[in-house]
Amino acid sequence: MTQPDSPPRRALLRSGLGAAALLVPALPALAAPAEFDAWRDGFRSRALAKGISQATWTRVMARLEPDMTVFKELRNQPEFKEQLWQYINRRVSDWRVINGKAALSKNEALFGRIEKDFGVERGTLLALWGVESAYGDPLVQQNHMRPVFPALAALAWNEPRRKAYWETELTNALKIVDRGWSTPEEMRGSWAGAMGHTQWMPEVWLNVGFDYDGDGKISPFGKPDDALGSTARYLVNRGKYHRGEHWGYEVRAPGNMSGSRSYAAWQSAGVTRADGEPFPQPNASAQLWIPVEGGPAFLLGPNFYSVKSYNPAMSYALAICHLGDRILGAPPFLQPFPGSERALTLAEVQEMQKRLTAAGFDTGGTDGRVGNDTMKAIRDFQAKAGLAPADGYGGLKVLAKLRQGG
């Protein structure tokens, strides 16, 4: 089993977390446990002064031990250089499409309500949910997320550059428990404290989340109502999402063209949808984007950039928008990227994981999800087998080599 993707920096939602991961000097020798106890005693007074109750403090912090493994994570963030088609294939995977359809079927009424209240298409929210937390899969939470409080406590105590930031997030996490929104046992997330259906930091749950199901609390876990409703409201308020508009379309674009104009004007200039269908809102505006010369071209409407407000990478926004379409039944891009392979099927990914593990490259499980564990196993196998580049991408070439016995 593999972890869900950890997306790039998000200006608001990650509250500067990306900078913390990127600007890490050599760590000093870790302090003795007695020094953690002394820090905890000092932090207690600061937390209580900020409104944390003594009962919550005792419940969460009294016997807490710091998670020392976060310092290794902080120093050694995995780096995988992916071409755009690899990035898309890994996120718009067979596993995510299949499970996205199941998530929609289970939560049809919720997505209908969100569309009515906010106008945000269900495909967009499904894709965000699938990429951020594998649709809130409890096995991911249990097996590949760590307790939030020991991680944040370790960082607040002994991270060399941004102790104040981590202490603030630890206090925010305590506020979530104090308000009854979650429990310390339930609060599992990334090494940096991002958690829940949308993998938000505690600060974001406090400032962006809202009680969409009306039960008196904002729940990062459990029912996805609050997380998905909050995300939809964020896309409308922050991303200026346009009700009733699709994010854009794959198109055929003759010659060198650029700029922004209406769909009708693009069509008059010879730009047509790749699937031959008409543009449903000819007066809406869109920008032409050709991310890779010779690859698919796109007309991007305002709602593409709304998704981009959630994460500033164009590749992330394209993956989200395409995954949403695929969950709702659309085909893969009709124009392939130069040099690309088709994405592996779910059965092929599971076979690859089984063969990698049997060859001594542990993927952490064989569920068909491709995250950092599987990518590291692939990269190590590629290096040993002489497959260049050793980029961690698990595609047809890697599977063929594994079938040959490595």
SVG drawing of the C-alpha trace seen along z (x, -y; Angstrom):
<svg xmlns="http://www.w3.org/2000/svg" viewBox="-29 -38 54 52">
<polyline fill="none" stroke="black" stroke-width="0.4" points="0.0,0.0 1.3,-3.5 0.8,-6.9 -1.4,-9.5 0.4,-12.2 2.0,-15.1 1.2,-18.0 3.5,-21.0 3.4,-24.2 0.0,-25.8 0.2,-29.5 -2.7,-29.7 -3.6,-26.1 -0.1,-25.1 0.7,-28.3 4.3,-28.4 5.0,-24.7 6.8,-24.3 9.4,-26.8 10.0,-24.9 10.7,-21.7 12.9,-23.4 15.1,-25.6 16.5,-23.0 20.0,-23.4 22.0,-20.5 20.3,-19.5 22.0,-19.8 22.4,-16.9 19.0,-16.0 18.4,-17.1 18.0,-14.7 14.5,-13.6 14.8,-15.7 15.1,-18.8 11.9,-17.9 10.2,-17.6 11.6,-21.1 10.3,-22.5 6.9,-20.9 6.6,-22.5 7.3,-25.9 4.9,-25.3 2.1,-24.3 1.9,-27.9 1.9,-29.3 -0.8,-27.0 -3.0,-27.6 -2.6,-31.4 -4.0,-30.9 -7.1,-29.3 -6.3,-25.6 -8.0,-23.9 -6.1,-22.1 -8.2,-19.0 -7.2,-19.0 -3.6,-19.7 -3.5,-16.7 -5.3,-14.5 -3.0,-15.2 0.4,-16.3 0.9,-14.9 2.5,-11.6 3.3,-12.5 6.6,-11.4 8.1,-13.3 8.1,-11.5 11.8,-11.7 11.4,-10.3 10.0,-13.6 13.5,-15.0 14.6,-12.4 11.5,-13.3 12.3,-17.0 15.8,-16.5 15.1,-13.8 12.0,-14.7 11.7,-12.3 12.5,-13.9 11.0,-12.4 11.5,-14.4 8.4,-13.5 7.6,-14.5 4.1,-16.0 2.6,-12.8 4.1,-10.7 2.7,-13.2 -0.7,-12.9 -0.6,-9.1 0.3,-8.6 -2.4,-10.9 -5.1,-10.0 -4.6,-6.3 -7.0,-3.4 -7.2,-3.1 -8.3,-6.7 -10.9,-6.5 -12.4,-3.3 -12.6,-4.4 -13.7,-7.9 -16.8,-6.4 -17.4,-4.4 -17.0,-7.5 -19.5,-9.4 -22.0,-6.6 -21.7,-6.6 -22.0,-10.3 -24.3,-11.3 -26.6,-13.4 -23.7,-15.3 -22.2,-16.2 -25.7,-17.2 -26.1,-19.5 -22.6,-21.1 -23.3,-21.7 -26.6,-23.4 -25.1,-25.5 -21.8,-26.5 -21.9,-25.5 -18.7,-23.5 -18.7,-20.5 -18.6,-17.2 -15.8,-15.9 -13.5,-18.7 -14.2,-17.9 -13.9,-14.2 -10.5,-14.6 -9.2,-16.9 -10.5,-14.4 -8.9,-11.5 -5.5,-13.1 -5.3,-14.6 -6.4,-11.6 -7.4,-8.7 -11.0,-9.5 -10.4,-9.4 -9.5,-5.7 -9.3,-4.6 -6.5,-2.1 -4.4,-5.0 -5.1,-6.9 -4.2,-3.9 -1.2,-2.5 0.4,-5.4 -0.4,-8.4 1.3,-9.1 -0.2,-10.6 -0.2,-14.4 0.6,-15.5 3.9,-13.6 5.0,-14.9 4.1,-18.5 5.5,-18.4 8.9,-17.2 9.0,-19.9 7.9,-22.6 10.5,-21.5 13.6,-21.0 13.2,-22.0 16.0,-24.4 14.5,-27.1 10.8,-27.5 10.0,-26.5 7.4,-29.3 5.5,-28.1 5.4,-24.5 4.4,-25.6 1.5,-27.6 0.3,-24.6 0.6,-22.4 -1.6,-24.9 -4.0,-24.9 -4.2,-21.1 -4.9,-21.4 -7.7,-23.9 -9.3,-21.3 -9.4,-18.8 -10.6,-21.4 -13.5,-22.3 -14.5,-18.6 -13.9,-18.5 -11.7,-15.4 -9.8,-13.2 -6.0,-12.8 -6.3,-9.2 -8.2,-10.1 -5.8,-12.9 -3.3,-11.1 -1.7,-12.9 1.6,-13.7 4.9,-14.2 4.2,-17.9 0.6,-17.7 -1.5,-18.0 -4.5,-15.8 -8.1,-14.8 -10.0,-14.4 -8.3,-17.4 -4.9,-17.1 -5.1,-20.6 -2.9,-21.9 -4.6,-22.6 -4.6,-26.4 -6.5,-25.8 -9.2,-23.7 -9.6,-26.5 -9.8,-29.4 -11.1,-27.9 -13.2,-24.9 -16.9,-25.3 -19.7,-23.2 -21.4,-22.1 -23.4,-19.2 -24.7,-21.3 -23.6,-19.0 -22.0,-21.7 -18.3,-20.9 -15.9,-21.1 -14.8,-17.5 -11.5,-16.8 -12.2,-13.1 -15.3,-10.8 -18.1,-12.1 -16.5,-14.1 -19.3,-16.8 -17.4,-19.5 -14.1,-18.9 -15.8,-18.9 -18.2,-21.7 -15.3,-23.8 -13.2,-23.1 -16.1,-24.1 -16.5,-27.4 -12.8,-28.0 -12.8,-27.5 -15.7,-30.0 -14.3,-32.6 -10.6,-32.3 -10.6,-30.9 -13.6,-32.8 -15.2,-29.6 -17.8,-30.2 -21.0,-28.4 -22.1,-26.3 -18.9,-26.5 -16.6,-23.5 -12.9,-24.0 -12.0,-23.7 -11.4,-21.3 -8.8,-19.4 -8.7,-21.1 -7.2,-20.9 -5.4,-24.2 -3.8,-25.0 -0.7,-27.1 0.8,-29.4 -2.0,-30.9 -2.2,-32.4 -4.2,-34.7 -7.7,-34.8 -10.9,-35.1 -14.4,-33.6 -14.9,-30.0 -16.9,-31.2 -13.9,-33.4 -11.5,-30.5 -13.8,-28.3 -13.9,-31.0 -10.1,-31.0 -10.1,-27.2 -9.8,-25.8 -12.1,-22.9 -12.8,-20.4 -10.7,-17.3 -13.7,-15.1 -15.6,-17.0 -18.3,-18.2 -19.5,-21.9 -18.5,-24.3 -21.6,-24.4 -21.0,-28.0 -19.6,-29.8 -19.6,-33.2 -17.5,-32.1 -13.8,-33.0 -10.8,-30.7 -7.1,-30.8 -5.1,-28.5 -2.4,-26.4 -0.1,-23.9 2.0,-22.5 4.3,-20.4 5.0,-21.0 3.4,-18.2 1.2,-17.2 -2.4,-17.9 -3.7,-21.5 -6.3,-22.9 -8.6,-25.8 -8.7,-26.7 -11.6,-28.6 -11.7,-30.4 -12.5,-27.2 -9.1,-25.7 -7.5,-28.7 -9.8,-28.3 -8.3,-24.8 -4.9,-26.4 -5.7,-28.7 -5.8,-25.5 -2.3,-24.5 -0.3,-26.8 1.2,-24.1 -0.3,-24.0 0.4,-20.2 -1.6,-19.7 -4.6,-21.7 -4.5,-19.7 -4.3,-16.4 -7.3,-17.4 -9.4,-18.6 -8.6,-15.5 -9.2,-13.1 -12.6,-14.7 -13.5,-14.2 -12.3,-10.6 -14.3,-9.7 -17.4,-11.1 -16.8,-8.9 -14.6,-10.9 -11.7,-9.2 -8.0,-9.8 -6.6,-12.8 -7.0,-12.1 -3.7,-13.6 -0.8,-11.8 2.2,-13.5 5.4,-13.0 7.2,-9.9 4.5,-8.9 3.2,-5.5 -0.3,-4.7 -1.1,-4.5 -0.9,-1.0 -4.2,0.6 -5.0,1.3 -4.2,5.0 -0.9,4.1 0.1,1.8 -0.7,4.5 1.4,7.0 4.3,4.5 4.1,4.0 4.0,7.8 7.0,8.4 9.0,5.5 8.3,6.7 9.3,10.3 12.5,8.9 13.4,7.2 12.1,3.7 9.3,3.2 6.4,1.2 4.6,1.3 1.7,3.3 0.0,4.2 -3.2,2.2 -2.6,0.6 -1.9,-2.9 1.4,-4.5 2.8,-6.8 6.3,-7.5 6.9,-4.0 6.2,-2.4 8.1,-5.1 11.2,-4.6 11.0,-0.9 10.8,-1.5 13.7,-3.9 15.9,-1.4 14.9,1.3 15.6,-0.9 19.1,-1.7 19.9,2.0 18.5,3.2 20.3,0.5 17.1,-1.2 17.7,-4.9 16.6,-7.3 16.0,-5.9 13.1,-8.3 10.8,-6.2 8.1,-6.1 6.4,-2.7 5.2,-2.2 5.2,0.4 9.0,0.6 9.5,1.3 6.7,3.9 8.3,5.6 11.7,5.7 10.2,7.2 8.4,9.8 11.8,10.8 13.1,11.4 14.8,8.0"/>
</svg>
